Amino acid sequence: MIPKVFNQVIELGDGRTITLETGKLAKQADGSVVVKMGDTMLLATVVSARTANPGIDFLPLTVDYREKFAAAGRYPGGFMKREARPSNDEILTMRLVDRVLRPLFPKDYHAETQVMIQLMSHDPEVMPDALAGLAASTAIQLSDIPFEAPISEVRVARINGEFVINPSFDQLKQADMDMMIGASADSVAMVEGEMDEVSEEEMADAIKFAHEAIKVQCAAQIALTEAVGKKETREYEGEATNEELEIKIKEATYQKCYDIAKKGTSKQERGLAFSEVKEEVIAMFTEEEVEEYGDLIGKYFGKAHKAAVRDLTLNEGLRLDGRTTTDIRPIWCEVDYLPRTHGSSIFTRGETQALATVTLGTSRDANMIDSPTVQDEERFYLHYNFPPFSTGEARPLRGTSRREIGHGNLAQRALKGMIPDDCPYTVRVVSEVLESNGSSSMATVCSGTMALMDAGVQMKKPVSGIAMGLISDGDRYAVLSDILGDEDHLGDMDFKVTGTAEGITACQMDIKIKGLSYEILVKALKQARDGRLHILEKLTDTIATPNADVKSHAPKMVNRVIPNDMIGAFIGPGGKHIQELQKDTETTIVINEDPVTEEGIVEILGTNQEGIDKVIAKIEAMLFKPERGSVYEVKVIKILEFGAVVEYTEAPGNEVLLHVSELAWERTNNVTDVVNMGDILDVKYFGIDPKTRKEKVSRKALLPKPEGYAPKPRNNDNKGRGDNRNRGGDRRRDDRKPRPEKKDA
């Protein structure tokens, strides 16, 4: 049976289109769609269980995004030749989609739900991650799964002052803003991106521009769903409720929680006090009631606790740790804490602490990216580690988490624009979060900045970061600077902003409420700027400018350029020459070929300056080209019967033959009558001798010609040699035997 296919086209306004197609593929999923732009095609499916597992009080949502190598006509790397664990870029795309989808499922919907997005065809001119949110939302709209409203995500870039929706990879290289925006038709839910020191107003304009494009994409999803036939939303068993119990618990705990929150105590003290109140609530009920209402008791206590903390801020402008809405927690910083790293720093803000280290290396240490859509390398990258002890927990380590990848990527994007283009090193920053009570990714940015400056990386400008929060009841709102972990959990927004004194370099925003006005957004951005500048001052008080040089135990990097035709000679057969040079000089030498000029870029890395100088001298000797008519100092390194081999003192290893006839004006019978091993003398360079086709140098050309000097005549002049030749020729003709006569056949 031929399937009935439905299509919906989205116009981007510049001749490009996005097509939504359903009815052909994956029809056993609850919802499926193919999203096509250019030759890029994504298949998105969604499946949700009909019932929730017992005891589950949250939405077990899984968003999975995978890029298939076959989509780009490529083989997976490695021995197995099969796609394995997701790449960092795939994980980051999963996080982007999850953050927009999750808040729009009903709060009491706890059925296992899986959204899967696959890249099936890749067009190099279309970046597929910008289509993933649209694909996921459309698949859900085509299903009967309960979901509030369609959403979409777009990438917005500013190129030559103009905003562009979903630019190509090449266009993105020219942009000074690269942002991913996720939203419904009514409100923005997610923002993430990097910028080249833009203003708060420019960032808000980019969000508005992207939101207009998202509204069109949401309307297209509704139109496609209506064309197919909207399915009735499935019925599901919601959470049990007990209004009487909720009122009883709130009356018993709200004021106690309010009073605890108002004391402004530490995280541990607050946690212990709130736990005691919860125990008192449980003690209000019999064992039978606790067994029957246990989950609801905990839920309603959490609700009362949240209301008390939020009301304290809205009513009195006070927060859990006693600060006002604009206060920044106390900060202390230190650099050069670790004696053997190439750079290190500690940044502590309140109860959040990050220790950053910097390691300097060659191009061989670059982070290689090999995916179906991107083949590239990173010469600057940052890794973020969040061990369980940072929050006082004991739990097993199961590899790098998606959260660690996401936070590390945000900090990397915040800093990478401030690494100078001519930085010769590959730079790796590692942030170890040692304490966490909110905003550890922003602490990573701050500690990373100081560690880079401590390492002698000549950053263009220092960067600081801050996490902003929001509490709103619809009528009143409070924007919070430098939020705590509890304020992130209990609040309505988590907005991280990084930047220099001149502008924003990166941001990440998750909004948990609908209808956030641009007025509040701009206020949050401006309040964030004040906080960033305050924190930046603390960083520059600790280390004002990058150290002028790397540390004594850190490797120094020097780059030299050699012609393409000299690369082989420098490396030697089987790498013999370069290996011996590395061993003798205790350096690491890497040679790359410039893709444009095809010249050899020689990277010399070492801790011993003397060894680096030896490598440089070797290269300069190879590149040394004496000029015709110039005088050079040379050293005798070998005595031969017919002359002396000399090397230029300014280019050791660059040798030339000083012929015996060029030693002196007088006849020289023995070379050692004029020069000996190790002698230093001057010679004049004459270029290539047309007779010998070899380089010619002369000592005698620099000596005064003796008075009355005349060259001695040769033993046989040309005429004599010519006569002998003729006579020899005549003899050969006279002695020649007659040829035998040919016989008739």
C-alpha positions in Angstrom: 0.0 0.0 0.0 1.4 3.4 -1.0 1.6 5.6 2.1 -0.2 9.0 2.1 2.4 11.7 2.6 1.8 15.1 4.0 4.1 18.1 3.6 4.4 21.6 5.0 6.8 24.2 3.6 8.4 26.9 5.8 9.7 30.0 4.0 12.8 31.6 5.5 12.3 34.8 3.5 15.6 34.6 1.5 14.7 31.9 -1.0 15.6 29.0 1.4 12.9 26.7 2.7 12.4 24.0 5.3 10.0 21.1 4.5 8.1 19.0 7.1 7.1 15.6 5.8 5.1 12.9 7.6 3.3 9.6 6.7 6.2 7.9 4.9 8.7 6.7 7.6 8.6 5.2 11.1 4.8 4.9 11.3 4.8 2.7 14.4 6.2 5.5 16.5 3.7 7.7 18.3 4.8 10.5 16.1 7.4 10.8 13.3 8.5 13.5 10.9 11.2 14.2 8.3 12.6 17.7 8.3 14.5 18.7 5.2 16.5 21.9 4.4 18.6 21.8 1.3 20.0 18.2 1.2 20.0 17.9 5.0 17.4 15.5 6.3 16.5 14.7 9.9 14.2 11.9 11.0 12.6 12.6 14.4 10.4 10.1 16.3 8.7 10.1 19.7 7.4 7.2 21.8 5.9 7.5 25.2 4.8 4.6 27.5 1.1 4.4 28.2 1.5 4.2 32.0 4.1 5.5 34.4 6.3 3.2 36.4 5.3 3.0 40.1 7.1 5.4 42.4 8.2 7.8 39.6 7.5 11.4 40.5 9.2 13.1 37.6 9.2 13.0 33.8 11.7 10.4 32.6 12.4 12.1 29.3 15.2 11.1 27.0 16.3 13.2 24.0 18.7 11.5 21.7 20.4 13.1 18.7 22.7 11.1 16.4 24.6 12.0 13.3 25.1 9.0 11.0 28.4 8.9 9.0 26.6 7.5 6.0 24.6 10.8 5.9 27.8 12.5 4.7 29.1 9.6 2.7 31.8 8.8 5.2 33.0 5.8 7.2 33.2 6.0 11.0 36.7 6.1 12.3 38.3 3.4 14.4 38.5 -0.3 14.2 34.9 -1.2 14.6 33.6 1.0 11.7 30.4 1.6 13.6 28.9 4.6 15.3 29.5 4.3 19.1 29.1 6.8 21.9 27.7 10.2 21.0 30.2 13.0 20.3 30.3 16.2 22.4 28.5 18.1 19.7 25.7 15.5 19.6 25.4 15.7 23.4 25.2 19.5 23.3 22.4 19.3 20.7 20.5 16.8 22.9 20.8 19.3 25.8 19.5 22.2 23.7 16.4 20.3 22.7 15.7 18.8 26.1 15.8 22.2 27.8 13.0 23.6 25.6 10.8 20.5 25.5 10.8 19.4 29.2 8.9 22.4 30.7 6.0 21.9 28.3 5.0 18.4 29.3 2.3 18.4 32.1 3.8 18.5 35.6 2.1 15.3 36.5 3.0 13.4 33.4 5.5 10.7 34.4 5.4 8.2 31.6 8.7 7.1 30.1 9.2 9.3 26.9 11.9 9.0 24.3 12.6 11.5 21.5 15.0 10.3 18.9 16.5 12.5 16.1 18.7 11.1 13.4 20.7 12.9 10.7 20.0 10.8 7.6 21.5 13.1 4.9 23.9 15.9 5.4 24.3 19.0 3.2 27.6 20.9 4.0 25.7 24.2 3.5 23.1 23.4 6.2 23.9 23.0 9.9 21.6 20.2 11.2 21.6 21.1 14.9 19.5 24.2 14.2 16.7 21.9 12.9 16.7 19.4 15.8 14.3 21.3 18.0 11.8 21.8 15.2 12.0 18.1 14.3 11.4 17.0 17.9 8.5 19.3 18.5 6.8 18.4 15.2 7.0 14.7 16.0 5.3 15.3 19.4 2.6 17.4 17.7 1.8 14.5 15.4 1.4 12.2 18.4 -1.2 12.0 21.1 1.3 12.7 23.8 0.2 15.5 26.1 2.2 18.6 25.3 1.4 22.3 25.9 2.3 23.9 22.6 4.7 23.5 19.7 8.2 25.0 20.0 11.1 25.4 17.7 14.7 26.3 17.8 16.7 28.4 15.3 20.3 29.6 15.1 20.7 33.4 14.6 23.9 34.9 13.5 24.9 38.5 12.8 26.9 38.9 9.6 28.1 42.3 8.5 25.5 43.9 10.8 22.6 41.8 9.4 20.8 39.0 11.3 20.6 35.6 9.5 18.5 32.6 10.5 20.1 29.2 10.2 23.3 30.3 8.5 25.7 27.9 6.8 29.0 26.8 8.4 31.0 29.1 6.2 28.7 32.1 6.9 29.1 31.4 10.6 32.8 31.9 10.4 32.1 35.6 9.4 29.6 36.2 12.2 30.2 38.2 15.4 27.1 36.6 17.1 26.2 32.9 17.1 23.1 32.1 19.2 20.6 29.2 19.5 17.1 30.4 20.6 14.4 28.0 21.7 10.8 29.3 22.1 7.1 28.7 21.7 5.0 31.2 19.8 4.3 33.0 23.1 7.6 33.1 25.0 11.3 32.4 24.8 12.4 29.4 26.8 16.1 28.9 26.0 19.1 31.0 24.8 22.6 29.9 24.3 25.5 31.3 22.3 28.7 33.2 21.9 29.4 36.7 20.8 32.2 39.1 20.1 31.8 41.5 23.0 28.3 42.7 22.0 26.0 45.0 24.1 23.0 43.9 26.1 20.6 45.7 23.6 22.2 43.9 20.6 21.7 40.5 22.3 18.1 41.3 23.0 17.6 42.4 19.4 19.0 39.0 18.2 16.6 37.1 20.5 13.6 39.1 19.1 14.6 38.5 15.5 15.0 34.7 16.2 11.6 34.6 18.0 9.8 36.0 14.9 11.2 33.1 12.8 10.2 30.6 15.5 6.6 31.8 15.4 6.4 30.9 11.7 7.8 27.5 12.4 5.3 26.9 15.2 2.4 27.8 12.9 3.7 25.4 10.3 3.6 22.5 12.8 0.0 23.4 13.6 -0.9 23.5 9.9 0.7 20.1 9.3 -1.0 18.5 12.3 -4.4 19.8 11.1 -3.8 18.5 7.6 -2.9 15.0 8.9 -5.7 15.1 11.5 -4.9 16.1 15.1 -5.0 13.1 17.4 -6.9 13.3 20.6 -4.6 13.7 23.6 -4.2 10.4 25.4 -5.6 10.0 28.9 -3.1 9.3 31.6 -3.2 8.8 35.4 -2.1 12.0 37.0 -0.6 12.5 40.5 -2.8 11.9 43.5 -3.8 15.1 45.3 -5.2 15.9 48.7 -6.2 19.6 49.2 -6.9 19.2 52.9 -3.5 17.6 53.5 -1.8 20.4 51.4 -3.4 23.1 53.5 -2.6 21.4 56.8 1.1 21.1 55.9 1.4 24.6 54.6 -0.1 26.0 57.8 2.3 24.0 59.8 5.5 24.7 57.9 5.3 27.9 55.8 6.2 30.4 58.5 8.9 28.2 59.9 10.5 27.9 56.5 10.1 31.7 56.0 11.9 32.4 59.3 14.7 29.9 58.5 15.2 31.5 55.1 15.3 35.0 56.6 18.2 34.1 59.0 20.7 34.2 56.1 22.6 31.1 57.2 25.0 28.8 55.3 23.9 26.0 52.9 24.5 23.3 55.5 22.8 25.1 58.3 19.8 25.9 56.2 19.6 22.3 54.9 19.7 20.9 58.5 17.1 23.4 59.7 14.7 22.6 56.8 15.2 18.9 57.4 14.2 19.3 61.0 11.0 21.1 60.0 10.2 18.2 57.6 10.8 15.7 60.4 8.3 17.6 62.5 5.7 17.5 59.7 6.1 13.7 59.4 5.8 13.4 63.2 2.3 15.0 62.9 1.0 11.8 61.2 0.5 8.3 62.3 2.6 5.5 60.8 -0.4 4.4 58.7 -0.9 8.0 57.4 2.8 8.3 56.6 2.6 5.0 54.7 -0.5 6.2 52.8 0.5 9.8 52.2 4.3 9.7 52.4 4.9 10.9 48.8 2.3 13.7 49.2 3.7 14.8 52.5 7.2 15.3 51.0 5.6 17.0 47.9 3.5 19.4 49.9 6.4 20.3 52.3 8.5 21.1 49.2 5.8 23.3 47.8 5.4 25.2 51.1 9.2 25.6 51.4 9.5 27.0 47.9 6.6 29.4 48.5 8.3 30.7 51.7 11.7 31.3 50.0 10.1 33.0 47.0 7.8 35.2 49.1 10.8 36.3 51.3 12.5 37.7 48.2 9.4 39.3 46.7 8.2 40.8 50.1 11.4 42.0 51.6 14.1 41.8 48.9 16.0 39.3 51.0 17.6 36.0 50.0 18.5 32.7 51.7 22.0 33.8 52.6 21.0 37.3 53.7 21.9 39.2 50.6 19.8 41.7 48.7 18.9 41.0 45.1 21.9 42.7 43.6 24.6 41.6 46.1 27.5 39.4 45.0 28.8 36.8 47.4 32.3 37.4 49.0 35.1 36.6 46.5 38.7 35.6 47.1 41.2 34.6 44.3 44.7 33.2 44.1 47.1 32.4 41.1 50.2 30.2 40.8 48.8 27.9 43.5 50.1 24.7 41.9 53.9 24.7 41.5 54.4 22.4 38.5 51.4 23.3 36.2 51.9 25.7 33.4 49.4 28.0 35.0 46.8 27.7 37.8 44.3 29.7 39.8 41.7 29.4 42.5 38.4 31.3 42.3 36.1 31.2 45.3 32.7 33.0 45.4 30.6 32.2 48.5 30.3 28.4 48.7 31.4 27.8 45.1 35.0 27.1 44.3 36.9 26.2 41.1 40.5 25.3 40.6 41.7 25.8 37.1 44.9 24.6 35.4 46.5 25.4 32.0 48.6 23.2 29.9 50.6 24.4 26.9 51.4 22.1 23.9 52.0 21.8 20.2 49.6 21.3 17.4 49.8 17.6 18.0 47.9 18.2 21.2 45.0 19.9 19.4 41.5 18.4 20.1 40.6 16.6 16.9 36.9 16.7 15.9 35.8 14.0 13.4 32.1 13.8 12.9 29.8 13.4 9.9 29.3 17.2 9.8 32.5 18.6 11.1 36.2 17.7 10.5 38.3 20.2 12.4 40.6 20.7 15.3 40.6 22.9 18.4 43.8 24.7 19.5 42.0 26.0 22.6 39.7 23.8 24.6 38.3 23.6 28.2 37.3 20.6 30.3 35.0 20.9 33.3 34.9 18.3 36.1 32.2 18.2 38.8 33.1 15.5 41.4 30.4 14.4 43.9 32.4 15.8 46.9 31.8 19.3 45.6 28.3 19.1 46.9 29.0 16.9 49.9 27.7 13.7 48.2 29.1 10.2 47.8 28.1 8.7 44.4 29.8 6.5 41.8 31.7 8.1 38.9 30.4 6.9 35.6 32.4 8.9 33.1 31.9 12.5 31.9 28.3 13.5 32.4 26.2 15.5 29.9 26.1 18.3 32.4 29.9 18.5 32.6 30.1 18.6 28.8 27.5 21.4 28.6 29.1 23.5 31.3 32.6 23.0 29.9 31.4 24.1 26.5 29.8 27.3 27.9 33.0 28.3 29.6 35.1 27.4 26.6 32.9 29.6 24.3 33.2 32.4 26.9 37.0 32.4 26.8 38.0 31.3 23.3 37.4 34.7 21.6 40.0 36.3 23.9 42.8 33.9 22.9 44.9 35.8 20.4 45.1 34.4 16.8 48.9 34.4 16.9 49.0 32.3 20.1 51.6 29.6 19.1 50.4 27.0 21.6 47.6 24.5 21.8 46.0 25.5 25.2 44.0 23.2 27.4 42.2 24.5 30.5 40.8 22.1 33.1 38.4 23.3 35.8 38.0 21.2 38.9 34.9 22.3 40.8 35.9 21.7 44.5 32.8 23.3 46.1 29.4 24.1 44.5 26.5 26.1 45.6 25.4 27.7 42.3 27.1 29.1 39.3 30.1 26.7 39.1 30.3 27.2 35.3 30.8 30.9 35.9 33.4 30.2 38.5 35.1 28.2 35.8 35.2 31.2 33.5 36.7 33.3 36.2 39.3 30.8 37.4 40.1 30.0 33.7 40.8 33.6 32.9 43.3 33.9 35.8 45.0 30.6 35.1 45.5 31.6 31.4 47.0 34.9 32.5 49.2 33.1 35.0 50.4 30.8 32.3 51.6 33.7 30.2 48.9 33.3 27.5 48.5 36.9 26.2 44.7 37.2 26.5 43.2 40.1 24.6 41.1 41.0 27.7 40.1 39.2 30.9 36.6 37.6 31.1 34.3 37.2 34.1 30.9 35.5 34.4 27.8 35.6 36.6 24.6 33.6 36.9 21.3 35.6 37.2 18.0 34.4 38.5 14.4 35.5 38.6 11.5 35.1 40.9 8.0 36.3 39.7 4.4 35.8 40.8 3.0 37.3 37.7 2.6 40.8 39.2 5.8 41.3 41.1 9.3 40.1 40.1 12.9 40.2 41.4 16.0 39.7 39.3 18.7 38.0 41.4 22.5 38.5 40.9 24.9 35.6 41.5 22.3 32.9 42.4 22.6 30.1 44.8 21.9 26.5 43.9 18.6 26.6 45.8 17.7 29.8 44.0 18.3 28.1 40.7 16.1 25.2 41.7 13.3 27.3 43.3 13.4 30.2 40.8 12.0 30.9 37.4 15.2 31.6 35.4 18.8 30.6 35.2 20.7 33.1 33.1 24.4 32.8 32.8 26.3 35.7 31.2 30.0 36.1 30.5 32.0 39.0 29.1 34.8 41.6 29.2 34.5 45.1 30.4 33.4 46.0 26.8 30.7 43.4 26.1 29.2 39.9 26.3 31.2 36.9 25.0 28.8 34.1 25.8 25.4 33.3 27.5 23.1 30.5 28.5 19.5 31.1 29.6 16.8 28.7 30.7 13.4 30.3 31.5 10.8 28.2 33.4 7.8 30.6 33.1 5.8 31.7 30.1 5.6 35.2 28.9 8.9 36.6 30.1 8.9 40.2 28.9 11.8 41.8 27.0 11.8 44.5 29.6 12.7 42.0 32.3 15.2 40.3 30.0 17.0 43.6 29.4 16.9 44.5 33.1 18.5 41.1 33.9 21.2 41.7 31.3 22.0 45.2 32.6 22.1 43.9 36.2 24.3 41.1 35.1 26.7 43.6 33.6 27.1 45.4 36.9 27.8 42.1 38.6 30.3 41.0 35.9 32.3 44.2 36.3 32.4 43.8 40.0 33.7 40.3 39.7 36.1 41.4 36.9 37.7 43.9 39.3 38.4 41.1 41.8 40.1 39.1 39.0 42.3 42.0 37.9 43.2 42.9 41.5 44.6 39.4 41.7 46.5 39.4 38.4 46.2 42.6 36.4 47.8 41.5 33.1 49.0 38.2 31.6 52.5 37.3 32.7 55.1 38.5 30.2 56.5 35.0 29.6 55.6 31.4 30.4 57.0 29.8 33.6 60.5 28.5 33.7 59.3 24.9 33.8 56.7 25.5 31.1 57.6 24.9 27.5 58.5 27.8 25.3 57.1 27.7 21.8 58.8 29.2 18.7 57.5 29.0 15.1 59.7 29.2 12.0 58.8 28.9 8.3 60.8 26.9 5.8 60.2 26.4 2.1 58.3 23.4 1.0 61.2 21.8 -0.8 63.3 21.9 2.4 60.9 20.0 4.6 62.2 16.6 3.4 65.8 17.5 4.0 65.0 18.8 7.5 63.1 15.7 8.5 65.7 13.3 6.9 65.3 9.8 5.7 62.8 8.0 7.9 62.7 11.0 10.2 66.4 10.5 11.1 67.5 14.1 11.1 64.6 15.5 13.1 64.7 12.7 15.6 68.4 13.2 16.3 67.8 17.0 16.5 65.0 16.5 19.1 67.2 14.2 21.1 70.2 16.4 21.1 68.3 19.6 21.9 65.6 18.1 24.2 62.9 19.7 22.3 59.7 18.7 20.5 59.6 19.6 16.8 56.4 19.5 14.8 56.1 20.4 11.1 52.8 21.3 9.5 52.2 22.4 5.9 50.4 25.7 5.4 47.3 24.9 3.3 47.6 28.1 1.3 51.3 28.8 0.8 52.3 25.1 1.2 55.3 26.3 3.3 56.5 24.3 6.2 55.5 25.6 9.6 58.0 24.4 12.2 56.9 24.4 15.8 59.7 24.1 18.4 58.6 23.4 21.9 61.0 23.0 24.8 61.8 24.1 28.4 65.5 24.6 27.6 66.2 27.9 25.7 69.6 26.7 24.6 68.0 23.7 22.9 65.4 25.9 21.2 68.2 28.2 20.0 70.1 25.2 18.5 67.0 24.2 16.5 66.6 27.8 15.3 70.3 27.9 14.3 69.8 24.7 12.4 66.9 26.1 10.5 68.6 29.4 9.9 71.6 27.5 8.5 69.3 25.7 6.1 67.7 29.0 5.0 71.0 30.8 4.7 71.6 32.1 1.1 74.9 34.0 0.6 74.7 37.0 -1.7 76.9 37.3 -4.7 79.8 39.7 -4.1 79.4 39.7 -0.3 82.2 38.8 2.2 81.5 36.2 4.9 83.5 34.8 7.8 84.1 31.1 7.6 85.7 28.4 9.6 87.9 25.6 8.2 86.3 22.2 9.1 88.0 19.8 6.7 91.3 19.8 4.8 91.4 18.1 1.4 94.2 17.7 -1.2 92.6 20.2 -3.5 91.2 22.7 -1.0 89.6 23.3 2.3 85.9 22.7 3.3 84.7 25.8 5.2 81.4 26.6 6.9 79.8 30.0 7.4 80.1 31.0 11.0 76.7 32.7 10.9 75.1 29.5 9.5 76.8 26.5 11.1 76.4 23.4 8.9 76.2 25.4 5.7 79.5 24.3 3.9 81.3 25.3 0.8 84.7 24.3 -0.8 87.5 26.9 -0.8 89.6 25.6 -3.8 93.4 25.5 -3.4 93.6 27.9 -6.4 91.6 30.5 -4.4 93.7 30.4 -1.3 96.4 32.9 -2.4 97.8 34.6 -5.4 101.0 32.6 -5.2 101.0 29.0 -6.2 99.9 26.8 -3.3 101.4 23.3 -3.3 99.9 22.2 0.1 96.6 23.6 1.5 98.1 23.5 5.0 100.7 26.0 3.9 98.0 28.6 4.0 95.1 27.4 6.3 94.7 24.7 9.0 91.8 23.1 10.8 89.7 25.5 12.9 91.1 28.6 11.2 88.7 31.6 10.9 89.0 33.7 7.8 87.1 35.8 5.4 86.0 34.8 1.9 84.2 36.5 -1.0 81.2 34.8 -2.5 81.0 34.6 -6.3 77.8 32.6 -6.8 77.7 29.5 -9.0 80.9 28.9 -11.1 79.7 28.4 -14.7 82.5 25.9 -15.3 82.1 23.7 -12.3 78.4 24.5 -11.6 79.3 24.7 -7.9 79.4 27.6 -5.5 82.6 29.5 -5.6 84.3 31.4 -2.8 87.7 33.0 -2.7 90.2 34.1 -0.1 92.7 35.5 -2.5 90.1 37.9 -3.9 90.3 39.8 -0.6 94.1 39.9 -0.7 96.1 42.6 -2.5 97.5 41.3 -5.8 101.3 41.1 -5.6 103.2 43.7 -7.6 104.1 42.4 -11.1 102.0 39.3 -10.6 101.3 37.4 -13.8 99.7 33.9 -14.1 102.1 31.2 -15.1 101.6 29.8 -18.7 100.1 26.4 -19.1 102.2 23.5 -20.3 100.2 23.1 -23.6 98.5 26.0 -25.2 95.3 25.7 -27.3 97.1 25.7 -30.6 99.4 22.8 -29.6 96.5 20.8 -28.4 94.7 21.5 -31.6 97.7 20.4 -33.7 98.0 17.2 -31.8 94.3 16.6 -32.3 94.7 17.0 -36.0 97.6 14.8 -36.2 95.9 12.2 -34.2 92.9 12.5 -36.5 95.1 12.1 -39.6 96.7 9.0 -38.3 93.3 7.5 -37.5 92.2 8.2 -41.1 95.5 6.8 -42.6 95.4 3.6 -40.4 91.8 2.9 -41.2 91.2 -0.5 -42.8 89.2 -0.6 -46.1 85.7 -1.8 -45.8 84.9 -5.2 -47.3 83.2 -5.1 -50.6 79.5 -6.1 -50.7 78.8 -9.3 -52.5 75.8 -9.8 -54.7 73.0 -11.7 -53.2 
